[in-house]
């Protein structure tokens, strides 16, 4: 089988450390069973399928945790606004 690399997609993510707008992340796979993830033009990793799965799992866990934290923060903000309304009408 001939070597081939297929770019699956590119996305831009907010990267507060760069201060230059969105960081381009490219993800591709090749016929040797590896996934290449490139972060801008400065850094790439080439990892096997089981590590792609582990990365996906931990990113999913991070997403769920961030969602929970946002929900908690919004709930607290809502409670504070309600308390302010109660105090203003008293």
N, C-alpha and C positions, 0 to 999 in steps of 0.2 A: 504494500500500500504506500502510496506517495504521501509525503508530509503535506499537510494543509492546515492553515490557521483560519478560523472563521470568527470575525468580530461579531459578537451578539448585540452589542449596543454601547452607547455612550450616554452618560448622564452627568449633569452638573449638580454638585452639592455645595451648600453653604459651608464655608470653611473659615471660621472666625480668626484662625491664626494667620491666614495669608493676607487678609485685608485687601485682596484684589478681586473680589467677587467670587463667582462659583468656581470650584475646582472640578475639572473634567476627570471623570472616572470611566475607563473603557474596560469592558469585560469580553474576553474571547476564549474559545476552546480550540484545541488542536487534535490532530489524529493520533498523537502519542498519549492521549488521555489526560492532558494537563489543561488547567485553566489559568489564563494570564489576566491579572488585574493590574491596570496601569493607573497611577495617580498623577495626573498631569503628565509632564514630560520628564519628571525628575525621579520617579520611583515606580517599579513594577515588581509584582510577585508572581511566581509561577508555581501553582500548587495542584496536587492530585485531587481526585473526586472526593475522597473521604474528608479532606481538609476543607473543601468547598462546602460540604454538608455541615461540618462543625462550625464554620464561619457563618453560614446561613442561620443555624440554630441560635448562636449567640447574638447575632444581629436581631433576630426575631424576639429573643428574650429582652434585649435592650429596648426594642420598640414597645413591647408590652409594658415594661417598667416606666418608660417615659410617658406613655399614655396614662398610666395610673397616677403618676406624679402630677401630670397636667390636670387630670380630673380632680385630684385632691386640692391643688392650688386654686382651680376655678370654683370649687365648692367653698373653700375658705373665703375667697373674694366675694362670692354671692352672699355668704353669711354676714360679712362685714357691711356690705351695701344694705342688706335688709335691716341690720341693727342701726345703721345711720338713718334710714327712713323712719324706723320706729322712734328714734330719739328726736328727729326733726318734727314729727307729728305729735309728740307728747307735750 
